[in-house]
Amino acid sequence: MGRATRGCGCAIAVLFAVALAGAFVGWKYVLPWWRTQPPPASGGELTIRILDVGPINGDSILISSPTGKTVLIDAGDTTKGKAVVDALKRNNIQQLDYFIATHPHPDHIGGATEVFKTVKVLSVIDNGQPPSVPEQPAAAPARKKQAPAKPQQPANRRSGKSTSLTQFYDDYKAAVSSSGAQYQTAKPGTKLDLGGGALLTILAPSEPFFTKDKMSTGGNEANANSIVARLDYGSFSMLLAGDAEEQTEHRLLTKELDLQTRVLKVSHHGSKYASSKDFLNRVKPEVAIVSCGAWNRYGHPAQAVLDRLKAANVKLYRTDLQGEITITTRGKTDDMTIKTAKETTEDLWAGRIAQKDDSSRSGFIAYGDFGPPPKPKKTEATDTRR
């Protein structure tokens, strides 16, 4: 009887040890994984609108969750605030739960001031980084004889505003400050519960922030420090890459992140300095959306990027050719629908030719976009008469 009792006690001890080990494994590995999983989809409709803020370059993306929560990511260029506001009104949106400014370039936050004037914004998230400005040349030594000073020219009274290179950023900060919105800087791992099972997760930027000296291979630091986010709803997923550069993509690839998504908002308007082959291989998108303007002079989207997307066998959409692009889903496997505002007869897979280089290595990047690109000069026929 004693031996049987001792044998039973040993078995209980073994079972206890196994249970303890299982609990440790669950706590160490399963629980962290479970916490990263989005909640189940409620079955309500999630809508993502990639707004048409062309024909100049720009980004503005409007997300409406199944429970009615709204997120606006960027607001187009300075002259496109009204177009963004019109889209909000058209969709009956009088309040934004979140406004996310991916980075301080005017084609992303220029229209924000107009938005803040029109709708109530509850929370603002940006990367906390100011725009870069050109380095001032060293002052020349003073001469002994000074030429008579010219009469000071009167200020331009038509604008009534500062002509500072970063006026767009000053206006954005002033609008945020006066709006009463809660402000926070983007931190990787931050999760925004949009309700109904929709979840937006911040993936980038992460410290140390990129500086100009880290951009020798191309791209610029403001873009490289862009906010990158992932949107999940049931079986639907979308990577919102802002203007992330290849350096940003490489940093994301070194982290233990789930980057595979069904839809990719192509970073940096399809710039040649982003959407690397390694990054696309990791994301494995079924659909790629390029937000860019027909008047942009930076060669967006670049032919090399379109070729990489084509090799990845994605379905391509472009706002410069198809206008506003609307995605709807209820979070089921095969229920994603994508509609464009207009049809196009142009080749979606044909890139644009660059007239300017938006890279730090080429010098300071002028803020703001430009009007229609110059028409190519006509080549005069050679006179063959003798």
Sequence and secondary structure as in RCSB ss.txt:
>XXXX:A:sequence
MGRATRGCGCAIAVLFAVALAGAFVGWKYVLPWWRTQPPPASGGELTIRILDVGPINGDSILISSPTGKTVLIDA
GDTTKGKAVVDALKRNNIQQLDYFIATHPHPDHIGGATEVFKTVKVLSVIDNGQPPSVPEQPAAAPARKKQAPAK
PQQPANRRSGKSTSLTQFYDDYKAAVSSSGAQYQTAKPGTKLDLGGGALLTILAPSEPFFTKDKMSTGGNEANAN
SIVARLDYGSFSMLLAGDAEEQTEHRLLTKELDLQTRVLKVSHHGSKYASSKDFLNRVKPEVAIVSCGAWNRYGH
PAQAVLDRLKAANVKLYRTDLQGEITITTRGKTDDMTIKTAKETTEDLWAGRIAQKDDSSRSGFIAYGDFGPPPK
PKKTEATDTRR
>XXXX:A:secstr
 HHHHHHHHHHHHHHHHHHHHHHHHIIIIIHHHHHHS     S  EEEEE    SS    EEEE TTS EEEE  
  GGGHHHHHHHHHHTT  EEEEEEE SS HHHHTTHHHHHHHSEEEEEEE                 SS     
      TTT S   TTHHHHHHHHHHHHHT EEEE  TT EEEEETTEEEEEEE  SS   GGG TTSS HHHHT
  EEEEEETTEEEEE TT  HHHHHHHHTS      SEEE GGGG TTS  HHHHHHH  SEEEE   TT SB S
S HHHHHHHHHTT EEEEHHHH  EEEEE S TT  EEEESS   S TT    BSS   GGGS   SS  SS   
           
